[in-house]
Amino acid sequence: MSTPSSTPSAPSGPSRTRRPDALTLEVVELIGDVVARFYADYEKAAGEHTLTGPQARLLSLLSLEPLPMRKLAQKLKCEPSNVTGIVDRLESRGLVERRPDPADRRVKLAAATDEGLRMARDLREGLRFAREPLAGLSEDERRSLRDLLRRMLGD
């Protein structure tokens, strides 16, 4: 016969089977709406530059720093072979170039060209969806929103 101390105990902290409260469900729904609107606006801005959404996202990533193909695939959540095709198309337009990684010459980095950097900047400036709503918030409110989003993402 097992004693209470020898039986497995329930995990401490929030239970995985506990239903979220109404406020949490509403926040999750709102986050989904924000994501959907962001992607729709991103696709529209990309189209204005005759880019696909994935091409625009890759170019945006490369505007921050050159990255190896494998890292790009991880960030875009796709196969490295897909990234190769996207980089090929952007390279043919003069927006991206491949260069050896200074730390490991066997690895190729994809990097935005000057023209690619200009286009990535134009894309960011073309995202209209959040500009007006964010402008309607005070600087303290925008800072709080930023900090809460970072906290949710674990940054």
MODELLER restraints for C-alpha pairs under 7 A, 6 or more apart:
rsr = mdl.restraints
at = mdl.atoms
rsr.add(forms.Gaussian(group=physical.xy_distance, feature=features.Distance(at['CA:37:A'], at['CA:129:A']), mean=6.88, stdev=0.5))
rsr.add(forms.Gaussian(group=physical.xy_distance, feature=features.Distance(at['CA:38:A'], at['CA:129:A']), mean=6.54, stdev=0.5))
rsr.add(forms.Gaussian(group=physical.xy_distance, feature=features.Distance(at['CA:41:A'], at['CA:127:A']), mean=6.07, stdev=0.5))
rsr.add(forms.Gaussian(group=physical.xy_distance, feature=features.Distance(at['CA:41:A'], at['CA:128:A']), mean=6.99, stdev=0.5))
rsr.add(forms.Gaussian(group=physical.xy_distance, feature=features.Distance(at['CA:41:A'], at['CA:129:A']), mean=6.16, stdev=0.5))
rsr.add(forms.Gaussian(group=physical.xy_distance, feature=features.Distance(at['CA:42:A'], at['CA:53:A']), mean=6.78, stdev=0.5))
rsr.add(forms.Gaussian(group=physical.xy_distance, feature=features.Distance(at['CA:42:A'], at['CA:127:A']), mean=6.36, stdev=0.5))
rsr.add(forms.Gaussian(group=physical.xy_distance, feature=features.Distance(at['CA:43:A'], at['CA:52:A']), mean=6.93, stdev=0.5))
rsr.add(forms.Gaussian(group=physical.xy_distance, feature=features.Distance(at['CA:43:A'], at['CA:53:A']), mean=5.10, stdev=0.5))
rsr.add(forms.Gaussian(group=physical.xy_distance, feature=features.Distance(at['CA:45:A'], at['CA:123:A']), mean=5.98, stdev=0.5))
rsr.add(forms.Gaussian(group=physical.xy_distance, feature=features.Distance(at['CA:45:A'], at['CA:126:A']), mean=5.77, stdev=0.5))
rsr.add(forms.Gaussian(group=physical.xy_distance, feature=features.Distance(at['CA:45:A'], at['CA:127:A']), mean=6.41, stdev=0.5))
rsr.add(forms.Gaussian(group=physical.xy_distance, feature=features.Distance(at['CA:46:A'], at['CA:52:A']), mean=5.89, stdev=0.5))
rsr.add(forms.Gaussian(group=physical.xy_distance, feature=features.Distance(at['CA:46:A'], at['CA:53:A']), mean=5.89, stdev=0.5))
rsr.add(forms.Gaussian(group=physical.xy_distance, feature=features.Distance(at['CA:46:A'], at['CA:56:A']), mean=5.75, stdev=0.5))
rsr.add(forms.Gaussian(group=physical.xy_distance, feature=features.Distance(at['CA:46:A'], at['CA:123:A']), mean=6.76, stdev=0.5))
rsr.add(forms.Gaussian(group=physical.xy_distance, feature=features.Distance(at['CA:55:A'], at['CA:86:A']), mean=5.99, stdev=0.5))
rsr.add(forms.Gaussian(group=physical.xy_distance, feature=features.Distance(at['CA:59:A'], at['CA:112:A']), mean=6.70, stdev=0.5))
rsr.add(forms.Gaussian(group=physical.xy_distance, feature=features.Distance(at['CA:59:A'], at['CA:116:A']), mean=6.84, stdev=0.5))
rsr.add(forms.Gaussian(group=physical.xy_distance, feature=features.Distance(at['CA:59:A'], at['CA:120:A']), mean=6.14, stdev=0.5))
rsr.add(forms.Gaussian(group=physical.xy_distance, feature=features.Distance(at['CA:60:A'], at['CA:120:A']), mean=5.38, stdev=0.5))
rsr.add(forms.Gaussian(group=physical.xy_distance, feature=features.Distance(at['CA:62:A'], at['CA:111:A']), mean=5.64, stdev=0.5))
rsr.add(forms.Gaussian(group=physical.xy_distance, feature=features.Distance(at['CA:62:A'], at['CA:112:A']), mean=5.44, stdev=0.5))
rsr.add(forms.Gaussian(group=physical.xy_distance, feature=features.Distance(at['CA:63:A'], at['CA:112:A']), mean=5.84, stdev=0.5))
rsr.add(forms.Gaussian(group=physical.xy_distance, feature=features.Distance(at['CA:63:A'], at['CA:117:A']), mean=5.49, stdev=0.5))
rsr.add(forms.Gaussian(group=physical.xy_distance, feature=features.Distance(at['CA:63:A'], at['CA:120:A']), mean=6.41, stdev=0.5))
rsr.add(forms.Gaussian(group=physical.xy_distance, feature=features.Distance(at['CA:65:A'], at['CA:111:A']), mean=6.99, stdev=0.5))
rsr.add(forms.Gaussian(group=physical.xy_distance, feature=features.Distance(at['CA:66:A'], at['CA:109:A']), mean=5.88, stdev=0.5))
rsr.add(forms.Gaussian(group=physical.xy_distance, feature=features.Distance(at['CA:66:A'], at['CA:110:A']), mean=5.48, stdev=0.5))
rsr.add(forms.Gaussian(group=physical.xy_distance, feature=features.Distance(at['CA:66:A'], at['CA:111:A']), mean=4.32, stdev=0.5))
rsr.add(forms.Gaussian(group=physical.xy_distance, feature=features.Distance(at['CA:67:A'], at['CA:109:A']), mean=5.08, stdev=0.5))
rsr.add(forms.Gaussian(group=physical.xy_distance, feature=features.Distance(at['CA:67:A'], at['CA:110:A']), mean=5.47, stdev=0.5))
rsr.add(forms.Gaussian(group=physical.xy_distance, feature=features.Distance(at['CA:67:A'], at['CA:111:A']), mean=6.73, stdev=0.5))
rsr.add(forms.Gaussian(group=physical.xy_distance, feature=features.Distance(at['CA:68:A'], at['CA:107:A']), mean=6.93, stdev=0.5))
rsr.add(forms.Gaussian(group=physical.xy_distance, feature=features.Distance(at['CA:68:A'], at['CA:108:A']), mean=5.92, stdev=0.5))
rsr.add(forms.Gaussian(group=physical.xy_distance, feature=features.Distance(at['CA:68:A'], at['CA:109:A']), mean=4.30, stdev=0.5))
rsr.add(forms.Gaussian(group=physical.xy_distance, feature=features.Distance(at['CA:68:A'], at['CA:110:A']), mean=6.00, stdev=0.5))
rsr.add(forms.Gaussian(group=physical.xy_distance, feature=features.Distance(at['CA:69:A'], at['CA:80:A']), mean=6.30, stdev=0.5))
rsr.add(forms.Gaussian(group=physical.xy_distance, feature=features.Distance(at['CA:69:A'], at['CA:83:A']), mean=6.55, stdev=0.5))
rsr.add(forms.Gaussian(group=physical.xy_distance, feature=features.Distance(at['CA:69:A'], at['CA:109:A']), mean=6.65, stdev=0.5))
rsr.add(forms.Gaussian(group=physical.xy_distance, feature=features.Distance(at['CA:69:A'], at['CA:110:A']), mean=6.78, stdev=0.5))
rsr.add(forms.Gaussian(group=physical.xy_distance, feature=features.Distance(at['CA:70:A'], at['CA:80:A']), mean=5.78, stdev=0.5))
rsr.add(forms.Gaussian(group=physical.xy_distance, feature=features.Distance(at['CA:72:A'], at['CA:83:A']), mean=6.99, stdev=0.5))
rsr.add(forms.Gaussian(group=physical.xy_distance, feature=features.Distance(at['CA:73:A'], at['CA:79:A']), mean=5.70, stdev=0.5))
rsr.add(forms.Gaussian(group=physical.xy_distance, feature=features.Distance(at['CA:73:A'], at['CA:80:A']), mean=5.16, stdev=0.5))
rsr.add(forms.Gaussian(group=physical.xy_distance, feature=features.Distance(at['CA:73:A'], at['CA:83:A']), mean=6.01, stdev=0.5))
rsr.add(forms.Gaussian(group=physical.xy_distance, feature=features.Distance(at['CA:87:A'], at['CA:96:A']), mean=6.79, stdev=0.5))
rsr.add(forms.Gaussian(group=physical.xy_distance, feature=features.Distance(at['CA:90:A'], at['CA:96:A']), mean=5.52, stdev=0.5))
rsr.add(forms.Gaussian(group=physical.xy_distance, feature=features.Distance(at['CA:91:A'], at['CA:97:A']), mean=5.60, stdev=0.5))
rsr.add(forms.Gaussian(group=physical.xy_distance, feature=features.Distance(at['CA:94:A'], at['CA:113:A']), mean=6.97, stdev=0.5))
rsr.add(forms.Gaussian(group=physical.xy_distance, feature=features.Distance(at['CA:95:A'], at['CA:112:A']), mean=5.86, stdev=0.5))
rsr.add(forms.Gaussian(group=physical.xy_distance, feature=features.Distance(at['CA:95:A'], at['CA:113:A']), mean=5.29, stdev=0.5))
rsr.add(forms.Gaussian(group=physical.xy_distance, feature=features.Distance(at['CA:95:A'], at['CA:115:A']), mean=5.58, stdev=0.5))
rsr.add(forms.Gaussian(group=physical.xy_distance, feature=features.Distance(at['CA:95:A'], at['CA:116:A']), mean=3.97, stdev=0.5))
rsr.add(forms.Gaussian(group=physical.xy_distance, feature=features.Distance(at['CA:96:A'], at['CA:110:A']), mean=6.59, stdev=0.5))
rsr.add(forms.Gaussian(group=physical.xy_distance, feature=features.Distance(at['CA:96:A'], at['CA:111:A']), mean=5.49, stdev=0.5))
rsr.add(forms.Gaussian(group=physical.xy_distance, feature=features.Distance(at['CA:96:A'], at['CA:112:A']), mean=4.40, stdev=0.5))
rsr.add(forms.Gaussian(group=physical.xy_distance, feature=features.Distance(at['CA:96:A'], at['CA:113:A']), mean=5.23, stdev=0.5))
rsr.add(forms.Gaussian(group=physical.xy_distance, feature=features.Distance(at['CA:96:A'], at['CA:116:A']), mean=6.19, stdev=0.5))
rsr.add(forms.Gaussian(group=physical.xy_distance, feature=features.Distance(at['CA:97:A'], at['CA:110:A']), mean=5.76, stdev=0.5))
rsr.add(forms.Gaussian(group=physical.xy_distance, feature=features.Distance(at['CA:97:A'], at['CA:111:A']), mean=5.38, stdev=0.5))
rsr.add(forms.Gaussian(group=physical.xy_distance, feature=features.Distance(at['CA:97:A'], at['CA:112:A']), mean=6.35, stdev=0.5))
rsr.add(forms.Gaussian(group=physical.xy_distance, feature=features.Distance(at['CA:97:A'], at['CA:113:A']), mean=6.41, stdev=0.5))
rsr.add(forms.Gaussian(group=physical.xy_distance, feature=features.Distance(at['CA:98:A'], at['CA:108:A']), mean=6.17, stdev=0.5))
rsr.add(forms.Gaussian(group=physical.xy_distance, feature=features.Distance(at['CA:98:A'], at['CA:109:A']), mean=5.53, stdev=0.5))
rsr.add(forms.Gaussian(group=physical.xy_distance, feature=features.Distance(at['CA:98:A'], at['CA:110:A']), mean=4.63, stdev=0.5))
rsr.add(forms.Gaussian(group=physical.xy_distance, feature=features.Distance(at['CA:98:A'], at['CA:111:A']), mean=6.22, stdev=0.5))
rsr.add(forms.Gaussian(group=physical.xy_distance, feature=features.Distance(at['CA:99:A'], at['CA:108:A']), mean=5.49, stdev=0.5))
rsr.add(forms.Gaussian(group=physical.xy_distance, feature=features.Distance(at['CA:99:A'], at['CA:109:A']), mean=5.25, stdev=0.5))
rsr.add(forms.Gaussian(group=physical.xy_distance, feature=features.Distance(at['CA:99:A'], at['CA:110:A']), mean=6.50, stdev=0.5))
rsr.add(forms.Gaussian(group=physical.xy_distance, feature=features.Distance(at['CA:100:A'], at['CA:107:A']), mean=5.99, stdev=0.5))
rsr.add(forms.Gaussian(group=physical.xy_distance, feature=features.Distance(at['CA:100:A'], at['CA:108:A']), mean=4.62, stdev=0.5))
rsr.add(forms.Gaussian(group=physical.xy_distance, feature=features.Distance(at['CA:100:A'], at['CA:109:A']), mean=5.90, stdev=0.5))
rsr.add(forms.Gaussian(group=physical.xy_distance, feature=features.Distance(at['CA:101:A'], at['CA:107:A']), mean=5.51, stdev=0.5))
rsr.add(forms.Gaussian(group=physical.xy_distance, feature=features.Distance(at['CA:101:A'], at['CA:108:A']), mean=5.64, stdev=0.5))
rsr.add(forms.Gaussian(group=physical.xy_distance, feature=features.Distance(at['CA:101:A'], at['CA:109:A']), mean=5.71, stdev=0.5))
rsr.add(forms.Gaussian(group=physical.xy_distance, feature=features.Distance(at['CA:134:A'], at['CA:142:A']), mean=6.90, stdev=0.5))
